């Protein structure tokens, strides 16, 4: 007995001419759809799944869908410009592509790349600024990382126009933004320029030095510039977080008694480079920043302080101390009298010898 399959190919001999033509067209249509679908899916596939490299592509403002698609195809990021355009029109993303600088890889498929551009997921870079750096040191650091042009950065810091409420309170000249470029880790657009980076750092300072801190500044009878200046002294002198408010109290106590602050950190700032042992000649350098020659605070901050030092400047300890000397282990000995201070200094130097 012969078993027939449930489905067999139609017997063309028994079909009328109209049915034959319809069947041929159906087969042809299915074939064309299958062929198109193969070409389409291949066109949307990654150029190379093995190539994990990233290419930086900049999309200019006002670029058309076709211009963008052609650029991506020319740079080897996508396989097909027409497929990119068609997909963009079909899913509605074609009119939403955003200008900017993107990090794109030939290992990504077209749908993923189109989505990145439509959502504006521009390329980004990160950098970290530690507490206690000067504006010049920040410029050096960012320049070494290839993020900025050092000279342009310093020129912007000195003369650029920024949306920053404390800029009129700051001193003028190259040191204008000293203390206000907030130390932190930042993620910035790939094409951010010197002005953009400074503005981003100033925005972070505003976020940290908010209404509560501004109110406390007024309660102390100080200006923001004076608070940031005290914080910068604390930042450069303190190594131990537990001592920051105590060190701040020493500066406040000396100012209340019209005593010179005598902060070695201000001499280091004048010199412009670290010096392990300061000489009497160094202490006599004629500069308004020399707190051995002049009473009160220097004209402005000597570094960019972090949040802990800002809080120490705003909320100093209530202490009787007028002196401190470094022990060499990150902590300090605090004294109320000059005699006690000299004894502590001699004892520490004797141990170090």
LODOVO-87748 format. One record per residue (C-alpha): residue in three letters; x, y, z. Coordinates in steps of 0.02 Angstrom, whole numbers, plus 50000, padded with zeros to 5 digits. Layout:
ALAXYZ ...
END
This chain:
UNK500005000050000 UNK500645017349953 UNK500575030750087 UNK500285048250017 UNK500975063550110 UNK499725075550186 UNK500305089450068 UNK500895087249890 UNK501405099249754 UNK499915104049645 UNK499745094249484 UNK500065107849354 UNK499195097349220 UNK497545098549309 UNK497645117449344 UNK496815129449227 UNK497915143149145 UNK497325156749268 UNK497755146349419 UNK499445142049346 UNK499875160549323 UNK499285164749499 UNK500335150849571 UNK501865156549474 UNK501635174449534 UNK501445168249713 UNK503035157949702 UNK503945172649622 UNK503305184649756 UNK503835173249898 UNK505535171349816 UNK505745190149798 UNK505205193149978 UNK506425180050039 UNK507825187549934 UNK507425205249994 UNK507345199550173 UNK509045191350157 UNK509805206950080 UNK508925218050210 UNK509475208350363 UNK511245207050295 UNK511285225850263 UNK510795229350444 UNK512055217150516 UNK513715223150590 UNK515115226650467 UNK516225215250570 UNK515825207050736 UNK517685204050762 UNK518175222450745 UNK517875229550919 UNK518795245750878 UNK517935262550901 UNK517885276650774 UNK517505294450825 UNK516185301850709 UNK515575319850718 UNK513835323550653 UNK513675341850606 UNK512105351750653 UNK510795351350515 UNK511465335550432 UNK510145326050332 UNK509765307650355 UNK510615303950189 UNK512165314150233 UNK512345304750397 UNK512045287750316 UNK513315291150178 UNK514615296950306 UNK514385281250412 UNK514535270050259 UNK516105279150199 UNK516915277350371 UNK516535258650373 UNK515325259650520 UNK513805252650426 UNK513625241450275 UNK512275250850181 UNK511775269050172 UNK510095264950093 UNK509675252250228 UNK510105264950364 UNK508985277950280 UNK507545265950254 UNK507615259750433 UNK507665277650496 UNK506105282150397 UNK505165266250444 UNK505435267650632 UNK505295286650638 UNK507055289750701 UNK507695297550541 UNK507085314950588 UNK507735313650767 UNK509595310950736 UNK510605322850844 UNK512195332150805 UNK513715328250910 UNK515265317550923 UNK514975298850938 UNK516055283650973 UNK515425270450851 UNK516035253050811 UNK515845242150655 UNK515395228050775 UNK513725236650812 UNK512205233250702 UNK511325247250609 UNK509825247550726 UNK510965250450875 UNK511935264250788 UNK510345272850730 UNK509655272050908 UNK511245279950978 UNK511105294650860 UNK509245296750889 UNK509485296951078 UNK511005308251071 UNK512165296051160 UNK513715306051118 UNK515465300051156 UNK516085304451330 UNK517725305751421 UNK518115305451606 UNK519415313851714 UNK519755315851900 UNK520385331551987 UNK521025328152164 UNK520815340652305 UNK522125354052329 UNK522695357352150 UNK522905374952084 UNK522125380851922 UNK523835379251838 UNK524045361551902 UNK522295357151840 UNK522745364151669 UNK524345353751668 UNK523415337951718 UNK522045339851587 UNK523315344451454 UNK524345328851491 UNK522765318451467 UNK522465326551298 UNK520825334451353 UNK521275352751330 UNK522505365351262 UNK523405371851417 UNK523605389851359 UNK521795391251303 UNK521195383851468 UNK522185396351571 UNK521615410751460 UNK519795405451484 UNK520045403951672 UNK520735421551677 UNK519585430451555 UNK518165419151496 UNK516335423451526 UNK515475410751638 UNK513785408551717 UNK514455408851895 UNK513745419352038 UNK515405421352130 UNK516445427251984 UNK516245445652028 UNK516745441952207 UNK518345433452152 UNK519975442552121 UNK520405447851944 UNK521835441151839 UNK522565423751813 UNK522035418251988 UNK520215423251961 UNK519485405651972 UNK520755398852096 UNK519795388652224 UNK518205387252121 UNK518605373052000 UNK517855359652109 UNK518885343652129 UNK517895328352077 UNK517735314751946 UNK516895321251789 UNK516135313251635 UNK516045325751493 UNK515535325551309 UNK516965320251196 UNK517015336951108 UNK516915347951264 UNK518125362451246 UNK519105372251377 UNK517655384051413 UNK516425369551430 UNK517535360151553 UNK517775375451664 UNK515905378851664 UNK515535360851712 UNK516745362051859 UNK516005378651914 UNK514265370851910 UNK514875357352028 UNK515545370552147 UNK513835379052146 UNK513005362452187 UNK514155359552338 UNK514175377552398 UNK512285379452404 UNK511025390252498 UNK511445382552667 UNK513295386052644 UNK512945403652582 UNK511875407152736 UNK513245400752850 UNK514495412052761 UNK513425427152800 UNK513265421552982 UNK515165421552994 UNK515225439052922 UNK516295433252777 UNK516215433452588 UNK516215417452483 UNK517965421852425 UNK518575422752606 UNK517775406052650 UNK518525397552498 UNK520215405452540 UNK520155398352717 UNK519595381452647 UNK521075381552526 UNK522285384452671 UNK521485370052766 UNK521585359052611 UNK523455362052592 UNK523865360352778 UNK522745345852830 UNK523195327752794 UNK521995320052919 UNK520135323152896 UNK519855323453084 UNK520995338753098 UNK520235349652963 UNK519035359153076 UNK520395360753208 UNK521615368353084 UNK520255380153025 UNK519995385653206 UNK521835390453219 UNK521675402053069 UNK520085409853139 UNK520905412153310 UNK522425420553236 UNK521375432153129 UNK520345436953282 UNK521965442153370 UNK522655451053215 UNK524095438753206 UNK524885433753041 UNK524275416652985 UNK526045410852946 UNK525475396852832 UNK526905388452740 UNK525645383452607 UNK525505401652550 UNK527395402352523 UNK527305386452420 UNK525945394752317 UNK527045409852285 UNK528505398752234 UNK527375389252114 UNK528185372452152 UNK528365361352306 UNK529885364252415 UNK530225352452558 UNK531135364852669 UNK530765383452663 UNK532135396052699 UNK532045412852787 UNK532305420452615 UNK530735411552555 UNK529755418252703 UNK530265435952655 UNK529645435352474 UNK528685451652443 UNK526955445552392 UNK525195449152453 UNK525035430152471 UNK526445429652599 UNK525545426552763 UNK527165428652859 UNK527295446852805 UNK525455451452801 UNK524085449252930 UNK522425441652882 UNK521965431252732 UNK522895431652566 UNK521965440152421 UNK521175423952364 UNK521225404952376 UNK522875395852351 UNK522105379652286 UNK520445371552245 UNK519765364052406 UNK518605349252421 UNK516965348152514 UNK517745342852681 UNK518875357952685 UNK517435369552636 UNK516415362652781 UNK517885364752899 UNK518045382952847 UNK516175385452877 UNK516105375753040 UNK517785377253129 UNK518065369253298 UNK517905380053453 UNK519705378253510 UNK520985389053602 UNK522415384353484 UNK523495397053394 UNK524875385553328 UNK525105368653248 UNK526605358953187 UNK526655343453078 UNK527225327553163 UNK527735319552999 UNK526425305853005 UNK524975316052934 UNK524435323053102 UNK524865339153194 UNK525265344853370 UNK524185359653421 UNK524735372753547 UNK523995387953632 UNK525615397253669 UNK527185400853569 UNK528265392853704 UNK527295376553694 UNK527345377253505 UNK529235379353500 UNK529465365153624 UNK528355353753519 UNK529265358753361 UNK530965355253438 UNK530395338453503 UNK529705333153334 UNK531255339053241 UNK532335329753367 UNK531405313553334 UNK531535315853147 UNK533415318553161 
END
